[in-house]
């Protein structure tokens, strides 16, 4: 299943707004259901994570399927600068570690 462009843009805009409204410190984007992640979707996810970071929160993208990862590498699509994790459990663990470290430093 691929996500239509309009839905991706709506997700990006809504999520960036919600981070501020809820004063979120971490966001997990689960893409497990996606069997296609084209260049626009990859770029949108990367931009989303960077926008969320500018709003003061961390982002982890979880659930990239093996076939999707393989295709992304072959096409040169990257999520450079964006944390990824195998699944929701690992994503939550990662966020917990990052946010705990930030709290101890701050």
Buried (B, 14 or more C-beta within 10 A) or exposed (E): EEBEEEEBEEBBEEBBEBBEEEEBBBBBBBBEEBEEBBEBBBBBBBBBBBBBBEBEBBBBBBBBBEEBEEBBEEEEBEBEEBBBBEEBEBBBEBBEEBBEEEEEEE
